[in-house]
Amino acid sequence: MNGRKFDLILSTHDTLNYLRNEEELKKVFSRIQSHLKPEGLFFSI
């Protein structure tokens, strides 16, 4: 994503449920945080 920042990031269709362990979950949330603008929102729907 070339360091782009977003106002909103969506995770759909139980995507997070397919992560295999806590380490993968931490990596995903770290990546999400790095791509959110300071007041950006993350939704898992």
CHARMM-style PDB file with segment names, atoms N, HN, CA, C and O in Angstrom:
ATOM      1  N   MET     1       0.817  -1.205   0.000  1.00  0.00      PROA
ATOM      2  CA  MET     1       0.000   0.000   0.000  1.00  0.00      PROA
ATOM      3  C   MET     1       0.857   1.265   0.000  1.00  0.00      PROA
ATOM      4  O   MET     1       0.311   2.367   0.041  1.00  0.00      PROA
ATOM      5  N   ASN     2       2.143   1.140  -0.044  1.00  0.00      PROA
ATOM      6  HN  ASN     2       2.587   0.245  -0.077  1.00  0.00      PROA
ATOM      7  CA  ASN     2       3.040   2.290  -0.177  1.00  0.00      PROA
ATOM      8  C   ASN     2       2.851   3.339   0.910  1.00  0.00      PROA
ATOM      9  O   ASN     2       3.011   4.529   0.641  1.00  0.00      PROA
ATOM     10  N   GLY     3       2.519   2.934   2.119  1.00  0.00      PROA
ATOM     11  HN  GLY     3       2.389   1.966   2.338  1.00  0.00      PROA
ATOM     12  CA  GLY     3       2.382   3.862   3.226  1.00  0.00      PROA
ATOM     13  C   GLY     3       1.151   4.743   3.181  1.00  0.00      PROA
ATOM     14  O   GLY     3       1.064   5.722   3.922  1.00  0.00      PROA
ATOM     15  N   ARG     4       0.206   4.416   2.331  1.00  0.00      PROA
ATOM     16  HN  ARG     4       0.276   3.621   1.729  1.00  0.00      PROA
ATOM     17  CA  ARG     4      -1.014   5.224   2.247  1.00  0.00      PROA
ATOM     18  C   ARG     4      -1.782   5.150   3.554  1.00  0.00      PROA
ATOM     19  O   ARG     4      -1.734   4.144   4.261  1.00  0.00      PROA
ATOM     20  N   LYS     5      -2.499   6.240   3.872  1.00  0.00      PROA
ATOM     21  HN  LYS     5      -2.537   7.058   3.298  1.00  0.00      PROA
ATOM     22  CA  LYS     5      -3.321   6.330   5.072  1.00  0.00      PROA
ATOM     23  C   LYS     5      -4.782   6.458   4.671  1.00  0.00      PROA
ATOM     24  O   LYS     5      -5.118   7.102   3.678  1.00  0.00      PROA
ATOM     25  N   PHE     6      -5.638   5.833   5.462  1.00  0.00      PROA
ATOM     26  HN  PHE     6      -5.365   5.309   6.269  1.00  0.00      PROA
ATOM     27  CA  PHE     6      -7.063   5.793   5.149  1.00  0.00      PROA
ATOM     28  C   PHE     6      -7.892   6.263   6.339  1.00  0.00      PROA
ATOM     29  O   PHE     6      -7.495   6.109   7.494  1.00  0.00      PROA
ATOM     30  N   ASP     7      -9.053   6.841   6.032  1.00  0.00      PROA
ATOM     31  HN  ASP     7      -9.375   6.967   5.094  1.00  0.00      PROA
ATOM     32  CA  ASP     7     -10.005   7.247   7.065  1.00  0.00      PROA
ATOM     33  C   ASP     7     -10.742   6.048   7.640  1.00  0.00      PROA
ATOM     34  O   ASP     7     -11.157   6.063   8.799  1.00  0.00      PROA
ATOM     35  N   LEU     8     -10.902   5.013   6.828  1.00  0.00      PROA
ATOM     36  HN  LEU     8     -10.565   5.001   5.887  1.00  0.00      PROA
ATOM     37  CA  LEU     8     -11.686   3.850   7.222  1.00  0.00      PROA
ATOM     38  C   LEU     8     -11.087   2.589   6.608  1.00  0.00      PROA
ATOM     39  O   LEU     8     -10.739   2.564   5.428  1.00  0.00      PROA
ATOM     40  N   ILE     9     -10.974   1.552   7.418  1.00  0.00      PROA
ATOM     41  HN  ILE     9     -11.257   1.573   8.377  1.00  0.00      PROA
ATOM     42  CA  ILE     9     -10.580   0.233   6.939  1.00  0.00      PROA
ATOM     43  C   ILE     9     -11.648  -0.745   7.390  1.00  0.00      PROA
ATOM     44  O   ILE     9     -12.023  -0.771   8.562  1.00  0.00      PROA
ATOM     45  N   LEU    10     -12.138  -1.551   6.450  1.00  0.00      PROA
ATOM     46  HN  LEU    10     -11.833  -1.529   5.498  1.00  0.00      PROA
ATOM     47  CA  LEU    10     -13.164  -2.551   6.744  1.00  0.00      PROA
ATOM     48  C   LEU    10     -12.593  -3.953   6.615  1.00  0.00      PROA
ATOM     49  O   LEU    10     -11.810  -4.242   5.710  1.00  0.00      PROA
ATOM     50  N   SER    11     -12.995  -4.810   7.525  1.00  0.00      PROA
ATOM     51  HN  SER    11     -13.631  -4.575   8.260  1.00  0.00      PROA
ATOM     52  CA  SER    11     -12.693  -6.233   7.435  1.00  0.00      PROA
ATOM     53  C   SER    11     -14.043  -6.935   7.378  1.00  0.00      PROA
ATOM     54  O   SER    11     -14.856  -6.804   8.293  1.00  0.00      PROA
ATOM     55  N   THR    12     -14.278  -7.677   6.306  1.00  0.00      PROA
ATOM     56  HN  THR    12     -13.617  -7.783   5.563  1.00  0.00      PROA
ATOM     57  CA  THR    12     -15.602  -8.264   6.115  1.00  0.00      PROA
ATOM     58  C   THR    12     -15.564  -9.788   6.113  1.00  0.00      PROA
ATOM     59  O   THR    12     -14.507 -10.401   5.965  1.00  0.00      PROA
ATOM     60  N   HSD    13     -16.720 -10.371   6.277  1.00  0.00      PROA
ATOM     61  HN  HSD    13     -17.578  -9.872   6.398  1.00  0.00      PROA
ATOM     62  CA  HSD    13     -16.932 -11.818   6.133  1.00  0.00      PROA
ATOM     63  C   HSD    13     -16.067 -12.652   7.080  1.00  0.00      PROA
ATOM     64  O   HSD    13     -15.482 -13.652   6.664  1.00  0.00      PROA
ATOM     65  N   ASP    14     -15.984 -12.254   8.335  1.00  0.00      PROA
ATOM     66  HN  ASP    14     -16.459 -11.441   8.673  1.00  0.00      PROA
ATOM     67  CA  ASP    14     -15.250 -13.030   9.346  1.00  0.00      PROA
ATOM     68  C   ASP    14     -13.771 -13.209   9.025  1.00  0.00      PROA
ATOM     69  O   ASP    14     -13.171 -14.208   9.424  1.00  0.00      PROA
ATOM     70  N   THR    15     -13.182 -12.267   8.320  1.00  0.00      PROA
ATOM     71  HN  THR    15     -13.669 -11.456   7.996  1.00  0.00      PROA
ATOM     72  CA  THR    15     -11.771 -12.371   7.932  1.00  0.00      PROA
ATOM     73  C   THR    15     -10.872 -12.673   9.121  1.00  0.00      PROA
ATOM     74  O   THR    15      -9.991 -13.528   9.026  1.00  0.00      PROA
ATOM     75  N   LEU    16     -11.077 -11.989  10.230  1.00  0.00      PROA
ATOM     76  HN  LEU    16     -11.792 -11.294  10.307  1.00  0.00      PROA
ATOM     77  CA  LEU    16     -10.196 -12.165  11.391  1.00  0.00      PROA
ATOM     78  C   LEU    16     -10.290 -13.573  11.971  1.00  0.00      PROA
ATOM     79  O   LEU    16      -9.347 -14.041  12.609  1.00  0.00      PROA
ATOM     80  N   ASN    17     -11.400 -14.242  11.760  1.00  0.00      PROA
ATOM     81  HN  ASN    17     -12.166 -13.861  11.242  1.00  0.00      PROA
ATOM     82  CA  ASN    17     -11.557 -15.602  12.281  1.00  0.00      PROA
ATOM     83  C   ASN    17     -10.647 -16.609  11.589  1.00  0.00      PROA
ATOM     84  O   ASN    17     -10.450 -17.712  12.099  1.00  0.00      PROA
ATOM     85  N   TYR    18     -10.097 -16.252  10.450  1.00  0.00      PROA
ATOM     86  HN  TYR    18     -10.257 -15.356  10.035  1.00  0.00      PROA
ATOM     87  CA  TYR    18      -9.228 -17.168   9.708  1.00  0.00      PROA
ATOM     88  C   TYR    18      -7.758 -17.063  10.120  1.00  0.00      PROA
ATOM     89  O   TYR    18      -6.924 -17.836   9.649  1.00  0.00      PROA
ATOM     90  N   LEU    19      -7.448 -16.127  10.983  1.00  0.00      PROA
ATOM     91  HN  LEU    19      -8.126 -15.499  11.366  1.00  0.00      PROA
ATOM     92  CA  LEU    19      -6.076 -16.032  11.481  1.00  0.00      PROA
ATOM     93  C   LEU    19      -5.821 -17.197  12.420  1.00  0.00      PROA
ATOM     94  O   LEU    19      -6.689 -17.577  13.204  1.00  0.00      PROA
ATOM     95  N   ARG    20      -4.629 -17.756  12.333  1.00  0.00      PROA
ATOM     96  HN  ARG    20      -3.924 -17.446  11.696  1.00  0.00      PROA
ATOM     97  CA  ARG    20      -4.356 -19.016  13.024  1.00  0.00      PROA
ATOM     98  C   ARG    20      -3.892 -18.886  14.462  1.00  0.00      PROA
ATOM     99  O   ARG    20      -4.022 -19.828  15.244  1.00  0.00      PROA
ATOM    100  N   ASN    21      -3.341 -17.710  14.825  1.00  0.00      PROA
ATOM    101  HN  ASN    21      -3.235 -16.945  14.190  1.00  0.00      PROA
ATOM    102  CA  ASN    21      -2.830 -17.586  16.188  1.00  0.00      PROA
ATOM    103  C   ASN    21      -2.747 -16.114  16.593  1.00  0.00      PROA
ATOM    104  O   ASN    21      -3.002 -15.215  15.791  1.00  0.00      PROA
ATOM    105  N   GLU    22      -2.391 -15.897  17.834  1.00  0.00      PROA
ATOM    106  HN  GLU    22      -2.184 -16.627  18.485  1.00  0.00      PROA
ATOM    107  CA  GLU    22      -2.343 -14.542  18.379  1.00  0.00      PROA
ATOM    108  C   GLU    22      -1.306 -13.686  17.662  1.00  0.00      PROA
ATOM    109  O   GLU    22      -1.527 -12.492  17.460  1.00  0.00      PROA
ATOM    110  N   GLU    23      -0.194 -14.272  17.279  1.00  0.00      PROA
ATOM    111  HN  GLU    23      -0.015 -15.242  17.444  1.00  0.00      PROA
ATOM    112  CA  GLU    23       0.857 -13.528  16.585  1.00  0.00      PROA
ATOM    113  C   GLU    23       0.351 -12.974  15.251  1.00  0.00      PROA
ATOM    114  O   GLU    23       0.638 -11.826  14.911  1.00  0.00      PROA
ATOM    115  N   GLU    24      -0.389 -13.768  14.504  1.00  0.00      PROA
ATOM    116  HN  GLU    24      -0.622 -14.701  14.779  1.00  0.00      PROA
ATOM    117  CA  GLU    24      -0.964 -13.286  13.245  1.00  0.00      PROA
ATOM    118  C   GLU    24      -1.947 -12.150  13.497  1.00  0.00      PROA
ATOM    119  O   GLU    24      -1.976 -11.174  12.748  1.00  0.00      PROA
ATOM    120  N   LEU    25      -2.743 -12.273  14.536  1.00  0.00      PROA
ATOM    121  HN  LEU    25      -2.719 -13.066  15.145  1.00  0.00      PROA
ATOM    122  CA  LEU    25      -3.702 -11.223  14.883  1.00  0.00      PROA
ATOM    123  C   LEU    25      -2.971  -9.924  15.224  1.00  0.00      PROA
ATOM    124  O   LEU    25      -3.381  -8.848  14.787  1.00  0.00      PROA
ATOM    125  N   LYS    26      -1.902 -10.019  15.994  1.00  0.00      PROA
ATOM    126  HN  LYS    26      -1.568 -10.892  16.349  1.00  0.00      PROA
ATOM    127  CA  LYS    26      -1.112  -8.828  16.346  1.00  0.00      PROA
ATOM    128  C   LYS    26      -0.526  -8.172  15.101  1.00  0.00      PROA
ATOM    129  O   LYS    26      -0.525  -6.946  14.989  1.00  0.00      PROA
ATOM    130  N   LYS    27      -0.032  -8.974  14.171  1.00  0.00      PROA
ATOM    131  HN  LYS    27      -0.034  -9.970  14.262  1.00  0.00      PROA
ATOM    132  CA  LYS    27       0.538  -8.433  12.933  1.00  0.00      PROA
ATOM    133  C   LYS    27      -0.516  -7.707  12.112  1.00  0.00      PROA
ATOM    134  O   LYS    27      -0.260  -6.634  11.567  1.00  0.00      PROA
ATOM    135  N   VAL    28      -1.700  -8.298  12.028  1.00  0.00      PROA
ATOM    136  HN  VAL    28      -1.908  -9.170  12.471  1.00  0.00      PROA
ATOM    137  CA  VAL    28      -2.781  -7.673  11.264  1.00  0.00      PROA
ATOM    138  C   VAL    28      -3.173  -6.338  11.888  1.00  0.00      PROA
ATOM    139  O   VAL    28      -3.309  -5.343  11.175  1.00  0.00      PROA
ATOM    140  N   PHE    29      -3.355  -6.300  13.194  1.00  0.00      PROA
ATOM    141  HN  PHE    29      -3.244  -7.108  13.773  1.00  0.00      PROA
ATOM    142  CA  PHE    29      -3.747  -5.047  13.840  1.00  0.00      PROA
ATOM    143  C   PHE    29      -2.645  -3.996  13.748  1.00  0.00      PROA
ATOM    144  O   PHE    29      -2.936  -2.805  13.634  1.00  0.00      PROA
ATOM    145  N   SER    30      -1.405  -4.414  13.795  1.00  0.00      PROA
ATOM    146  HN  SER    30      -1.169  -5.381  13.887  1.00  0.00      PROA
ATOM    147  CA  SER    30      -0.298  -3.477  13.621  1.00  0.00      PROA
ATOM    148  C   SER    30      -0.317  -2.873  12.222  1.00  0.00      PROA
ATOM    149  O   SER    30      -0.132  -1.668  12.054  1.00  0.00      PROA
ATOM    150  N   ARG    31      -0.542  -3.715  11.228  1.00  0.00      PROA
ATOM    151  HN  ARG    31      -0.693  -4.694  11.365  1.00  0.00      PROA
ATOM    152  CA  ARG    31      -0.606  -3.235   9.844  1.00  0.00      PROA
ATOM    153  C   ARG    31      -1.799  -2.305   9.655  1.00  0.00      PROA
ATOM    154  O   ARG    31      -1.687  -1.273   8.993  1.00  0.00      PROA
ATOM    155  N   ILE    32      -2.932  -2.668  10.230  1.00  0.00      PROA
ATOM    156  HN  ILE    32      -3.023  -3.507  10.767  1.00  0.00      PROA
ATOM    157  CA  ILE    32      -4.120  -1.809  10.143  1.00  0.00      PROA
ATOM    158  C   ILE    32      -3.816  -0.450  10.750  1.00  0.00      PROA
ATOM    159  O   ILE    32      -4.107   0.584  10.149  1.00  0.00      PROA
ATOM    160  N   GLN    33      -3.235  -0.452  11.931  1.00  0.00      PROA
ATOM    161  HN  GLN    33      -2.999  -1.292  12.420  1.00  0.00      PROA
ATOM    162  CA  GLN    33      -2.919   0.803  12.616  1.00  0.00      PROA
ATOM    163  C   GLN    33      -1.971   1.665  11.789  1.00  0.00      PROA
ATOM    164  O   GLN    33      -2.118   2.887  11.752  1.00  0.00      PROA
ATOM    165  N   SER    34      -1.012   1.047  11.135  1.00  0.00      PROA
ATOM    166  HN  SER    34      -0.892   0.055  11.165  1.00  0.00      PROA
ATOM    167  CA  SER    34      -0.040   1.811  10.348  1.00  0.00      PROA
ATOM    168  C   SER    34      -0.671   2.458   9.115  1.00  0.00      PROA
ATOM    169  O   SER    34      -0.103   3.396   8.554  1.00  0.00      PROA
ATOM    170  N   HSD    35      -1.833   1.972   8.687  1.00  0.00      PROA
ATOM    171  HN  HSD    35      -2.294   1.210   9.143  1.00  0.00      PROA
ATOM    172  CA  HSD    35      -2.490   2.519   7.506  1.00  0.00      PROA
ATOM    173  C   HSD    35      -3.708   3.376   7.829  1.00  0.00      PROA
ATOM    174  O   HSD    35      -4.362   3.881   6.917  1.00  0.00      PROA
ATOM    175  N   LEU    36      -4.020   3.549   9.101  1.00  0.00      PROA
ATOM    176  HN  LEU    36      -3.489   3.139   9.842  1.00  0.00      PROA
ATOM    177  CA  LEU    36      -5.132   4.423   9.478  1.00  0.00      PROA
ATOM    178  C   LEU    36      -4.637   5.837   9.745  1.00  0.00      PROA
ATOM    179  O   LEU    36      -3.573   6.035  10.331  1.00  0.00      PROA
ATOM    180  N   LYS    37      -5.422   6.816   9.308  1.00  0.00      PROA
ATOM    181  HN  LYS    37      -6.286   6.655   8.832  1.00  0.00      PROA
ATOM    182  CA  LYS    37      -5.152   8.196   9.681  1.00  0.00      PROA
ATOM    183  C   LYS    37      -5.376   8.323  11.185  1.00  0.00      PROA
ATOM    184  O   LYS    37      -6.029   7.463  11.779  1.00  0.00      PROA
ATOM    185  N   PRO    38      -4.843   9.389  11.825  1.00  0.00      PROA
ATOM    186  CA  PRO    38      -4.957   9.508  13.288  1.00  0.00      PROA
ATOM    187  C   PRO    38      -6.373   9.345  13.839  1.00  0.00      PROA
ATOM    188  O   PRO    38      -6.544   8.757  14.907  1.00  0.00      PROA
ATOM    189  N   GLU    39      -7.364   9.835  13.160  1.00  0.00      PROA
ATOM    190  HN  GLU    39      -7.226  10.313  12.292  1.00  0.00      PROA
ATOM    191  CA  GLU    39      -8.750   9.697  13.621  1.00  0.00      PROA
ATOM    192  C   GLU    39      -9.493   8.622  12.827  1.00  0.00      PROA
ATOM    193  O   GLU    39     -10.723   8.579  12.836  1.00  0.00      PROA
ATOM    194  N   GLY    40      -8.747   7.757  12.141  1.00  0.00      PROA
ATOM    195  HN  GLY    40      -7.748   7.792  12.133  1.00  0.00      PROA
ATOM    196  CA  GLY    40      -9.352   6.732  11.298  1.00  0.00      PROA
ATOM    197  C   GLY    40     -10.056   5.655  12.097  1.00  0.00      PROA
ATOM    198  O   GLY    40      -9.810   5.482  13.291  1.00  0.00      PROA
ATOM    199  N   LEU    41     -10.930   4.939  11.427  1.00  0.00      PROA
ATOM    200  HN  LEU    41     -11.130   5.080  10.457  1.00  0.00      PROA
ATOM    201  CA  LEU    41     -11.732   3.895  12.060  1.00  0.00      PROA
ATOM    202  C   LEU    41     -11.484   2.544  11.405  1.00  0.00      PROA
ATOM    203  O   LEU    41     -11.241   2.455  10.201  1.00  0.00      PROA
ATOM    204  N   PHE    42     -11.550   1.498  12.217  1.00  0.00      PROA
ATOM    205  HN  PHE    42     -11.747   1.570  13.195  1.00  0.00      PROA
ATOM    206  CA  PHE    42     -11.477   0.130  11.732  1.00  0.00      PROA
ATOM    207  C   PHE    42     -12.745  -0.579  12.163  1.00  0.00      PROA
ATOM    208  O   PHE    42     -13.121  -0.539  13.334  1.00  0.00      PROA
ATOM    209  N   PHE    43     -13.406  -1.231  11.211  1.00  0.00      PROA
ATOM    210  HN  PHE    43     -13.101  -1.263  10.259  1.00  0.00      PROA
ATOM    211  CA  PHE    43     -14.599  -2.013  11.505  1.00  0.00      PROA
ATOM    212  C   PHE    43     -14.415  -3.426  10.991  1.00  0.00      PROA
ATOM    213  O   PHE    43     -13.945  -3.633   9.873  1.00  0.00      PROA
ATOM    214  N   SER    44     -14.782  -4.388  11.802  1.00  0.00      PROA
ATOM    215  HN  SER    44     -15.165  -4.220  12.711  1.00  0.00      PROA
ATOM    216  CA  SER    44     -14.847  -5.780  11.378  1.00  0.00      PROA
ATOM    217  C   SER    44     -16.316  -6.162  11.379  1.00  0.00      PROA
ATOM    218  O   SER    44     -16.951  -6.227  12.432  1.00  0.00      PROA
ATOM    219  N   ILE    45     -16.850  -6.414  10.191  1.00  0.00      PROA
ATOM    220  HN  ILE    45     -16.333  -6.361   9.336  1.00  0.00      PROA
ATOM    221  CA  ILE    45     -18.289  -6.681  10.079  1.00  0.00      PROA
ATOM    222  C   ILE    45     -18.544  -8.024   9.440  1.00  0.00      PROA
ATOM    223  OT1 ILE    45     -19.698  -8.416   9.265  1.00  0.00      PROA
TER     224      ILE     45
END
